[in-house]
Structures are given as structure tokens and as C-alpha cells.
Amino acid sequence: MNYLFSYYTVSGYSLFVLAVSLLPVRAPEQLNFIFADKFSHLIMYGLFSFLLINLLHIKRKVNPWAKSFLFIFCFGSVIEVIQHFLPFRDFEIWDIVFNVIGWFLGCFLIVVPNHYLKNE
């Protein structure tokens, strides 16, 4: 399972998030509900934090939670600033908020299963 939490996986996923965030992409009509954009930020950054926290934990880095939060917050914020200058994208502060909520979702995906595994 360690191959899932490798630098290659996290780097590849970072490039995926970057490409999806900066390329001119239109969502299919069936996915065009009112908060589809925010939901996608929640899921993408939730998975991102899950992968990054586990990688930092496996590599025995000091304080993987804070480092992952700082990286994800800065990464998402820089992407939003870049989007401000692209004619086909918009800067939205709510995207950054949902990136942070996604980070909490990734933390939840780590903490809850570990809690139940320790109590068994």
C-alpha cells in the first residue's frame, strides 16, 4: 500500500489538479448542478490531503498535518490567483474555502478509520 502514498503519486495528483484547475474545461450538463464546482473542490482537495498526509506520515516528517494544510492552502490559493488572470477562469474566494474544507475531509478519512481500528 506504500506505493499509493509515494512522491510519484502525490506529484502526479498535483499535476492533475493543476491541469483541471487551469485548462478551459466545461462540466457536462448533467453535472451542472448549483454547487458542482464547490463539490469538485471538496472531493479533489479531500483526496489530495488524504494522499499528502499519509505520504508525510510514512516518510516520518515532523507534523504532517500542519505541513499538508500549509501546502494545500498555498497550492489552491496560487491556482486561484493564476485563474484571475486567465480569460476563461475566475478567481473565487469560495473555492479556497472549499479547498480547506476538503483538507478537513481528507483528515476525517484518516482519523475515523484509525480510531475504529485502534478500538477493535
C-alpha positions as CSV (number, residue, x, y, z in Angstrom):
1,M,0.0,0.0,0.0
2,N,3.0,2.3,0.4
3,Y,3.2,2.7,-3.4
4,L,-0.1,4.6,-3.2
5,F,1.4,7.1,-0.8
6,S,4.6,7.9,-2.8
7,Y,6.1,11.1,-4.1
8,Y,5.2,10.0,-7.6
9,T,1.5,9.6,-6.7
10,V,1.3,12.9,-4.9
11,S,3.2,14.7,-7.7
12,G,1.1,13.2,-10.4
13,Y,-2.1,14.1,-8.5
14,S,-0.8,17.7,-8.0
15,L,-0.3,17.9,-11.8
16,F,-3.8,16.6,-12.3
17,V,-5.3,19.2,-10.0
18,L,-3.2,21.9,-11.6
19,A,-4.3,20.9,-15.1
20,V,-8.0,20.6,-14.2
21,S,-7.9,23.9,-12.5
22,L,-6.1,25.9,-15.3
23,L,-7.3,24.3,-18.5
24,P,-10.5,25.6,-20.2
25,V,-12.9,22.8,-19.3
26,R,-16.6,22.8,-19.3
27,A,-18.5,20.4,-17.0
28,P,-21.0,18.1,-18.7
29,E,-24.6,19.4,-18.4
30,Q,-25.7,16.5,-16.1
31,L,-23.0,17.6,-13.6
32,N,-24.0,21.3,-13.8
33,F,-25.9,21.5,-10.5
34,I,-25.7,24.6,-8.4
35,F,-22.6,23.7,-6.3
36,A,-20.9,21.3,-8.7
37,D,-17.8,23.4,-8.8
38,K,-17.6,23.6,-5.0
39,F,-18.3,19.9,-4.7
40,S,-15.4,19.2,-7.1
41,H,-13.0,21.3,-4.9
42,L,-14.2,19.4,-1.8
43,I,-13.5,16.0,-3.4
44,M,-10.3,16.9,-5.2
45,Y,-8.6,18.5,-2.2
46,G,-10.0,15.9,0.2
47,L,-8.2,13.2,-1.8
48,F,-5.2,15.5,-2.1
49,S,-4.9,15.9,1.6
50,F,-5.5,12.2,2.2
51,L,-2.6,11.3,-0.1
52,L,-0.3,14.0,1.2
53,I,-0.8,13.4,4.9
54,N,-0.3,9.7,4.5
55,L,2.9,10.3,2.4
56,L,4.3,12.7,5.0
57,H,3.4,10.3,7.8
58,I,5.0,7.3,6.1
59,K,8.2,9.4,5.4
60,R,8.2,10.3,9.1
61,K,8.1,14.0,8.5
62,V,7.5,16.3,11.5
63,N,3.9,17.5,11.9
64,P,2.4,16.1,8.6
65,W,-1.0,17.6,9.4
66,A,0.3,21.2,9.5
67,K,2.6,20.8,6.5
68,S,-0.2,19.3,4.4
69,F,-2.5,22.1,5.4
70,L,0.0,24.7,4.5
71,F,0.9,23.1,1.2
72,I,-2.7,22.6,0.1
73,F,-3.8,26.1,1.2
74,C,-0.9,27.7,-0.7
75,F,-1.3,25.4,-3.7
76,G,-5.0,26.1,-4.0
77,S,-4.6,29.9,-3.4
78,V,-1.9,30.2,-6.0
79,I,-4.1,28.4,-8.5
80,E,-7.0,30.8,-7.8
81,V,-4.7,33.8,-8.2
82,I,-3.5,32.4,-11.6
83,Q,-7.1,31.9,-12.6
84,H,-7.8,35.6,-12.0
85,F,-5.5,36.3,-15.0
86,L,-6.9,33.7,-17.3
87,P,-9.7,34.8,-19.6
88,F,-11.7,31.5,-19.3
89,R,-11.4,31.2,-15.5
90,D,-12.4,33.3,-12.5
91,F,-10.9,33.9,-9.0
92,E,-13.4,32.8,-6.3
93,I,-12.6,33.0,-2.6
94,W,-15.2,30.3,-2.0
95,D,-13.0,27.9,-4.0
96,I,-10.3,28.4,-1.4
97,V,-12.8,27.9,1.4
98,F,-13.9,24.6,-0.1
99,N,-10.3,23.5,-0.6
100,V,-9.8,24.0,3.1
101,I,-13.0,22.1,3.9
102,G,-11.7,19.4,1.5
103,W,-8.5,19.2,3.6
104,F,-10.7,18.6,6.7
105,L,-12.5,15.8,4.7
106,G,-9.1,14.2,4.0
107,C,-8.2,14.4,7.7
108,F,-11.6,12.8,8.5
109,L,-10.8,9.9,6.1
110,I,-7.6,9.2,8.0
111,V,-8.7,9.8,11.6
112,V,-12.0,8.0,11.7
113,P,-10.8,4.6,10.3
114,N,-7.7,4.7,12.5
115,H,-9.9,5.4,15.6
116,Y,-12.1,2.4,14.9
117,L,-9.1,0.2,14.1
118,K,-7.4,1.1,17.4
119,N,-10.6,0.4,19.4
120,E,-11.1,-3.2,18.0
